[in-house]
């Protein structure tokens, strides 16, 4: 037997150190080639670190939240044969350190799940069949192992993956585990009142370490609000005609070109409106005191994922058709939610579009995605009585709640930009008139 040492890889883009966000294995685990060992966080994205070998984990080189230098020892695995320990010891790497056996305490399972785990396997058939399970008490920011297809299936079913016990290799969650979770007679998690005991006193507390993606989000939001001079502008939009057009296009072309949501229409409206407001499609380097106006419209689309808010980028939205933008938005959203978005898909935006969908409320105050100078926020569509030409009619109304950097964008320009988007959405034919 030998030892194979895996070092923190060079992720590129001149990055010298990364944050260890999460372990997917612990000391004593058997791992297989290509199994994800850990997630590391760069300034731009979460990156999976896979295993290049089969073997047994004998030590971990860091704890979640620790910033590690490229080239430092990440994990040591016992393997068949000689391994690469001798070679690793001879190599020089900045800030390399001896692997320390760090056992991260596993999240405590509920009593029902622990009892189930202690029962011996009665037969080979039973070993292959996911047993009814109680919810797993994972940490709120823990990202369980699951394929993109399983993640989408769970999202469609409204299941939080962190509550599902996986029966696949290394605890990977399978489709069968989702079925077992739905069929279970759920038990309350430890510290929570049972059904019917809503008036019982609670004294439980939970401390969650801010690491990984959550730490990056916190840092970027704090930096944005401290550095930029935020101001918001809200306008209501009558989207009755736009919704009629969207429904018509879906009925006529949905089967062959794909279904259209509201987002690609909003992207198109932003592209058209920005032609007259180039100062809004810009980035501001406040250290160099330079504003860069861009002809290309790279729209960041804020997307909620298991690990927090991510902003994948629709590049060259100005050159895409309505369905082209729709397809790219869908592809990027799926990549972000499954944790498979590449680094270059999460950077380089020139303006951001954010929407809470059906939860969009009446008004919001979105935070700028620095170094951009504008973000367009979408609130939910509601039917309301409106007075048109002296008559009360029911119309579909939606608010745009947008924020700007007052250091770069004047209030009048921001208002006129949103009014231009409003005019395009209320007369949707003008979206396609060149």
C-alpha positions as CSV (number, residue, x, y, z in Angstrom):
1,X,0.0,0.0,0.0
2,X,1.1,3.6,-0.7
3,X,-0.1,7.1,-0.2
4,X,-1.4,9.4,-2.9
5,X,-1.2,13.1,-1.9
6,X,-3.5,15.5,-3.7
7,X,-2.5,19.2,-3.6
8,X,-4.6,22.2,-4.0
9,X,-4.7,22.6,-7.8
10,X,-3.9,25.7,-9.8
11,X,-7.3,26.8,-10.8
12,X,-6.0,29.5,-13.1
13,X,-6.6,33.3,-13.6
14,X,-3.6,34.0,-11.4
15,X,-5.3,32.7,-8.3
16,X,-2.8,32.0,-5.5
17,X,-5.1,30.9,-2.8
18,X,-8.7,29.6,-2.4
19,X,-11.1,28.9,0.4
20,X,-11.9,25.4,1.3
21,X,-15.7,25.5,1.4
22,X,-16.8,21.9,2.1
23,X,-15.6,18.4,2.4
24,X,-17.6,15.6,0.8
25,X,-15.5,12.9,2.4
26,X,-14.0,12.2,5.9
27,X,-11.1,10.2,7.2
28,X,-11.7,6.5,6.7
29,X,-14.0,6.9,3.7
30,X,-13.4,4.7,0.6
31,X,-13.3,6.9,-2.5
32,X,-13.4,6.1,-6.2
33,X,-11.8,7.9,-9.2
34,X,-13.7,11.1,-10.2
35,X,-15.6,11.2,-7.0
36,X,-15.9,14.8,-5.7
37,X,-13.7,15.2,-2.6
38,X,-14.2,18.8,-1.8
39,X,-15.6,22.2,-2.9
40,X,-13.3,25.2,-3.0
41,X,-14.3,28.8,-3.5
42,X,-12.5,31.3,-5.7
43,X,-13.5,34.9,-6.0
44,X,-15.8,34.0,-8.8
45,X,-17.1,30.4,-8.5
46,X,-17.4,27.2,-6.5
47,X,-15.1,24.5,-8.0
48,X,-15.3,20.8,-7.4
49,X,-12.1,18.9,-6.6
50,X,-12.4,15.2,-7.9
51,X,-10.3,12.3,-6.8
52,X,-7.8,11.0,-9.5
53,X,-7.5,7.6,-7.7
54,X,-9.3,4.8,-5.8
55,X,-8.5,4.4,-2.2
56,X,-9.1,5.2,1.4
57,X,-8.9,8.7,2.9
58,X,-6.3,8.9,5.6
59,X,-6.0,12.6,6.3
60,X,-7.5,16.0,5.4
61,X,-5.4,19.1,4.9
62,X,-7.7,21.8,6.1
63,X,-11.1,22.7,7.6
64,X,-14.0,24.3,5.9
65,X,-13.6,28.1,5.9
66,X,-9.7,27.8,5.8
67,X,-7.9,29.8,3.0
68,X,-5.4,27.5,1.4
69,X,-2.5,28.3,-0.9
70,X,-2.3,26.7,-4.3
71,X,0.1,23.7,-4.0
72,X,-0.6,23.0,-0.3
73,X,-1.7,19.5,0.7
74,X,-5.4,19.1,0.4
75,X,-5.9,15.4,1.1
76,X,-4.0,12.1,1.5
77,X,-5.4,8.8,0.2
78,X,-4.1,5.3,0.8
79,X,-3.9,3.5,-2.5
80,X,-2.7,0.2,-4.0
81,X,0.9,0.4,-5.1
82,X,3.5,3.0,-4.3
83,X,1.4,6.1,-4.5
84,X,3.1,9.5,-5.1
85,X,4.1,10.5,-1.5
86,X,7.8,10.4,-2.3
87,X,7.4,12.6,-5.4
88,X,5.2,15.0,-3.5
89,X,7.7,15.3,-0.7
90,X,10.5,16.2,-3.1
91,X,8.4,18.8,-4.9
92,X,8.5,22.4,-3.6
93,X,5.2,24.2,-3.3
94,X,4.5,27.5,-1.6
95,X,2.9,27.2,1.9
96,X,2.8,23.4,1.6
97,X,2.1,21.7,4.9
98,X,1.9,18.3,6.4
99,X,-1.6,16.7,6.1
100,X,-3.4,16.8,9.4
101,X,-6.0,14.3,10.2
102,X,-9.0,16.5,10.7
103,X,-12.3,14.7,11.3
104,X,-15.2,17.1,10.8
105,X,-17.9,16.0,13.1
106,X,-20.7,14.5,11.0
107,X,-24.1,16.2,11.4
108,X,-26.2,14.2,14.0
109,X,-28.9,12.1,12.5
110,X,-32.4,12.1,14.0
111,X,-33.0,9.2,16.3
112,X,-35.1,7.3,13.8
113,X,-32.4,7.6,11.1
114,X,-29.7,6.6,13.5
115,X,-31.6,3.5,14.6
116,X,-32.2,2.6,11.0
117,X,-28.5,2.9,10.2
118,X,-27.6,0.5,13.0
119,X,-29.8,-2.3,11.7
120,X,-28.0,-5.1,9.8
121,X,-28.8,-5.8,6.2
122,X,-31.2,-8.7,6.1
123,X,-30.7,-9.6,2.5
124,X,-29.0,-8.5,-0.8
125,X,-32.4,-7.2,-2.0
126,X,-32.8,-5.1,1.0
127,X,-29.3,-3.7,0.6
128,X,-30.2,-2.4,-2.9
129,X,-33.5,-0.8,-1.9
130,X,-33.6,2.6,-0.2
131,X,-35.3,2.3,3.2
132,X,-37.8,4.8,4.5
133,X,-35.8,7.6,6.0
134,X,-36.2,10.3,8.5
135,X,-34.9,13.8,7.4
136,X,-31.1,14.1,7.6
137,X,-29.9,17.0,9.8
138,X,-27.3,18.5,7.5
139,X,-25.9,22.0,8.0
140,X,-27.8,24.7,6.1
141,X,-24.9,25.4,3.8
142,X,-23.9,21.8,3.2
143,X,-24.2,20.7,-0.4
144,X,-25.0,16.9,-0.6
145,X,-23.8,14.8,-3.5
146,X,-26.4,14.5,-6.3
147,X,-26.4,14.5,-10.1
148,X,-27.8,17.5,-12.0
149,X,-30.8,15.4,-12.9
150,X,-31.5,14.5,-9.3
151,X,-31.2,18.1,-8.3
152,X,-33.7,19.2,-10.9
153,X,-36.1,16.4,-9.9
154,X,-35.8,17.5,-6.3
155,X,-36.4,21.1,-7.3
156,X,-39.5,20.1,-9.2
157,X,-40.8,18.1,-6.2
158,X,-40.1,20.9,-3.8
159,X,-37.6,18.7,-1.8
160,X,-34.7,20.2,0.1
161,X,-31.8,17.9,-0.8
162,X,-30.0,18.6,2.6
163,X,-32.9,16.7,4.3
164,X,-32.6,13.6,2.1
165,X,-30.4,10.6,3.1
166,X,-28.4,9.2,0.1
167,X,-28.0,5.5,-0.6
168,X,-25.5,5.8,-3.4
169,X,-21.7,5.7,-3.3
170,X,-20.3,8.2,-0.7
171,X,-23.8,9.1,0.3
172,X,-24.8,10.3,-3.2
173,X,-28.6,11.0,-3.4
174,X,-30.4,8.9,-6.1
175,X,-33.8,9.3,-7.7
176,X,-34.9,6.3,-5.5
177,X,-33.9,8.3,-2.4
178,X,-36.3,11.1,-3.4
179,X,-39.1,8.6,-3.8
180,X,-38.3,7.1,-0.4
181,X,-38.3,10.6,1.1
182,X,-41.7,11.4,-0.3
183,X,-43.1,8.0,0.9
184,X,-41.7,8.3,4.4
185,X,-43.7,8.9,7.6
186,X,-41.5,12.0,8.4
187,X,-40.3,12.4,12.0
188,X,-39.6,15.8,13.5
189,X,-35.9,16.8,13.7
190,X,-34.4,16.9,17.2
191,X,-35.2,20.1,19.0
192,X,-38.4,20.8,17.0
193,X,-41.9,20.4,18.3
194,X,-44.0,17.5,17.1
195,X,-47.2,18.3,15.1
196,X,-49.9,19.7,17.4
197,X,-47.3,21.1,19.8
198,X,-47.1,24.5,18.2
199,X,-47.4,26.3,21.6
200,X,-44.5,24.4,23.3
201,X,-41.5,26.4,24.4
202,X,-38.4,26.1,22.3
203,X,-34.9,26.6,23.5
204,X,-32.8,25.2,20.6
205,X,-30.1,27.3,19.0
206,X,-28.1,26.7,15.9
207,X,-24.8,28.4,14.9
208,X,-23.8,28.3,11.2
209,X,-20.3,29.2,10.1
210,X,-20.3,31.7,7.3
211,X,-18.0,30.1,4.8
212,X,-17.8,29.3,1.1
213,X,-20.4,30.8,-1.2
214,X,-22.3,32.4,1.7
215,X,-19.1,34.2,2.8
216,X,-18.5,35.5,-0.8
217,X,-22.0,36.7,-1.1
218,X,-21.8,38.5,2.3
219,X,-18.5,40.1,1.3
220,X,-19.7,41.3,-2.1
221,X,-23.0,42.7,-0.7
222,X,-21.2,44.5,2.0
223,X,-18.6,45.9,-0.4
224,X,-21.3,47.0,-2.8
225,X,-23.4,48.9,-0.3
226,X,-20.2,50.5,1.2
227,X,-18.6,51.6,-2.0
228,X,-21.4,52.5,-4.4
229,X,-23.9,55.3,-3.9
230,X,-27.1,53.3,-4.3
231,X,-30.4,54.8,-5.3
232,X,-33.5,53.0,-6.4
233,X,-36.2,53.9,-8.9
234,X,-39.6,52.1,-9.1
235,X,-42.1,52.2,-11.9
236,X,-45.2,50.1,-12.7
237,X,-45.7,48.5,-16.1
238,X,-48.8,47.3,-17.8
239,X,-47.8,43.9,-19.1
240,X,-51.2,42.8,-20.4
241,X,-50.3,43.0,-24.1
242,X,-46.9,41.5,-23.4
243,X,-48.5,38.5,-21.6
244,X,-50.9,38.0,-24.5
245,X,-48.0,38.0,-26.9
246,X,-46.0,35.6,-24.8
247,X,-48.9,33.1,-24.4
248,X,-49.6,33.3,-28.2
249,X,-46.0,32.6,-29.1
250,X,-45.9,29.7,-26.7
251,X,-49.0,28.2,-28.2
252,X,-47.7,28.6,-31.7
253,X,-44.0,27.8,-31.3
254,X,-43.6,26.3,-27.8
255,X,-43.4,22.7,-29.0
256,X,-40.6,23.5,-31.5
257,X,-38.7,26.4,-30.1
258,X,-39.3,26.1,-26.4
259,X,-41.5,27.9,-23.9
260,X,-40.9,31.6,-23.3
261,X,-40.9,33.1,-19.8
262,X,-41.0,36.8,-19.1
263,X,-37.2,37.0,-18.7
264,X,-36.2,36.9,-22.4
265,X,-38.6,39.8,-23.1
266,X,-37.1,41.8,-20.3
267,X,-33.6,41.1,-21.6
268,X,-34.6,42.2,-25.1
269,X,-36.2,45.4,-23.6
270,X,-32.9,46.1,-21.8
271,X,-30.8,45.6,-24.9
272,X,-33.0,47.9,-27.0
273,X,-33.2,50.6,-24.2
274,X,-29.4,50.6,-23.6
275,X,-28.8,51.8,-27.1
276,X,-29.9,55.2,-26.0
277,X,-28.3,55.0,-22.5
278,X,-24.7,53.6,-23.0
279,X,-23.7,55.2,-19.6
280,X,-25.8,52.5,-17.9
281,X,-24.2,49.5,-19.7
282,X,-21.0,50.2,-18.0
283,X,-18.5,49.2,-15.3
284,X,-16.9,51.7,-12.9
285,X,-13.4,51.1,-11.5
286,X,-13.5,53.5,-8.6
287,X,-9.8,53.0,-7.7
288,X,-8.6,54.0,-11.1
289,X,-11.5,56.5,-11.5
290,X,-12.4,55.0,-14.9
291,X,-15.8,54.3,-16.4
292,X,-15.8,51.7,-19.2
293,X,-18.9,51.8,-21.4
294,X,-19.5,48.6,-23.4
295,X,-21.2,48.0,-26.7
296,X,-21.7,44.3,-25.8
297,X,-24.6,43.6,-23.4
298,X,-23.7,40.8,-21.1
299,X,-26.7,40.3,-18.8
300,X,-26.2,38.7,-15.4
301,X,-29.3,36.8,-14.4
302,X,-29.5,36.5,-10.6
303,X,-30.2,32.8,-9.8
304,X,-30.9,31.1,-6.5
305,X,-29.0,27.8,-6.0
306,X,-28.5,25.4,-3.1
307,X,-25.3,27.3,-2.1
308,X,-26.7,30.8,-2.4
309,X,-27.3,33.5,-4.9
310,X,-25.3,33.1,-8.2
311,X,-25.2,35.4,-11.2
312,X,-24.6,33.4,-14.5
313,X,-24.0,35.7,-17.5
314,X,-25.9,35.7,-20.8
315,X,-23.1,36.9,-23.1
316,X,-23.9,39.1,-26.1
317,X,-27.6,39.2,-25.4
318,X,-27.8,41.9,-28.1
319,X,-26.9,39.3,-30.7
320,X,-29.4,36.6,-29.6
321,X,-33.0,36.1,-30.7
322,X,-35.8,36.0,-28.2
323,X,-35.6,32.2,-28.1
324,X,-31.9,32.3,-28.1
325,X,-31.9,34.3,-24.9
326,X,-34.5,32.1,-23.4
327,X,-32.5,29.0,-24.1
328,X,-29.3,30.5,-22.7
329,X,-31.1,31.7,-19.6
330,X,-32.5,28.3,-19.0
331,X,-29.2,26.5,-19.6
332,X,-27.2,28.8,-17.3
333,X,-29.8,28.7,-14.5
334,X,-29.7,24.9,-14.6
335,X,-25.9,24.9,-14.5
336,X,-25.9,27.3,-11.6
337,X,-28.4,25.4,-9.5
338,X,-26.6,22.1,-10.1
339,X,-23.2,23.7,-9.2
340,X,-21.8,23.0,-12.7
341,X,-21.5,26.6,-13.9
342,X,-18.0,27.3,-15.2
343,X,-16.0,30.3,-13.9
344,X,-16.3,32.2,-17.1
345,X,-20.1,31.7,-17.0
346,X,-20.3,33.5,-13.6
347,X,-18.3,36.6,-14.5
348,X,-18.1,39.5,-17.0
349,X,-21.6,40.9,-16.8
350,X,-22.3,44.5,-17.7
351,X,-25.8,44.8,-16.2
352,X,-27.8,42.5,-14.0
353,X,-31.4,41.4,-14.1
354,X,-32.9,40.0,-10.9
355,X,-36.3,38.5,-10.3
356,X,-38.0,36.8,-7.4
357,X,-40.7,35.4,-9.7
358,X,-44.0,34.7,-8.0
359,X,-42.4,35.9,-4.7
360,X,-41.5,39.2,-6.2
361,X,-43.6,41.4,-3.9
362,X,-44.6,45.0,-4.7
363,X,-41.2,46.8,-4.3
364,X,-37.6,45.7,-3.7
365,X,-34.3,47.4,-3.5
366,X,-31.8,45.2,-5.3
367,X,-28.1,45.6,-4.5
368,X,-25.7,46.5,-7.3
369,X,-23.4,43.7,-8.7
370,X,-20.1,45.7,-8.6
371,X,-18.4,47.0,-10.7
372,X,-21.7,47.3,-12.7
373,X,-23.7,50.6,-12.3
374,X,-27.2,49.3,-12.7
375,X,-29.4,46.3,-11.8
376,X,-33.0,45.9,-13.0
377,X,-35.4,44.2,-10.5
378,X,-38.7,42.5,-11.4
379,X,-41.6,42.2,-9.1
380,X,-44.6,39.8,-9.5
381,X,-47.4,40.3,-12.0
382,X,-50.8,41.1,-10.4
383,X,-54.2,41.9,-11.8
384,X,-55.5,45.3,-10.7
385,X,-58.3,47.7,-11.7
386,X,-56.9,50.5,-13.8
387,X,-58.6,53.6,-15.2
388,X,-58.1,53.8,-19.0
389,X,-59.9,56.5,-21.0
390,X,-62.3,57.0,-18.2
391,X,-63.2,53.3,-17.9
392,X,-62.2,50.9,-15.1
393,X,-60.6,47.8,-16.6
394,X,-58.6,44.9,-15.2
395,X,-55.0,44.9,-16.3
396,X,-51.9,42.8,-15.5
397,X,-49.5,45.1,-13.7
398,X,-45.9,44.6,-12.7
399,X,-43.4,46.8,-11.0
400,X,-39.7,47.3,-12.0
401,X,-37.6,48.0,-8.9
402,X,-34.1,49.0,-10.1
403,X,-31.0,50.4,-8.4
404,X,-28.2,52.5,-9.8
405,X,-24.8,53.8,-8.8
406,X,-25.3,57.6,-8.3
407,X,-21.6,58.2,-8.7
408,X,-22.0,57.3,-12.4
409,X,-25.7,57.4,-13.3
410,X,-27.8,60.6,-12.8
411,X,-31.3,60.3,-11.5
412,X,-32.9,61.6,-14.7
413,X,-31.0,59.1,-16.9
414,X,-32.0,56.2,-14.6
415,X,-35.7,57.3,-14.8
416,X,-35.6,57.8,-18.5
417,X,-34.0,54.4,-19.0
418,X,-36.7,52.6,-16.9
419,X,-39.4,54.6,-18.8
420,X,-37.9,53.4,-22.1
421,X,-38.1,49.8,-20.9
422,X,-41.7,50.4,-19.7
423,X,-42.6,51.8,-23.2
424,X,-41.1,48.7,-24.9
425,X,-42.9,46.2,-22.6
426,X,-46.3,48.0,-22.9
427,X,-46.0,48.1,-26.7
428,X,-44.2,44.7,-27.2
429,X,-44.2,45.0,-31.0
430,X,-41.6,47.8,-30.6
431,X,-39.2,45.3,-29.1
432,X,-38.6,43.9,-32.6
433,X,-38.8,47.1,-34.7
434,X,-35.3,48.1,-36.0
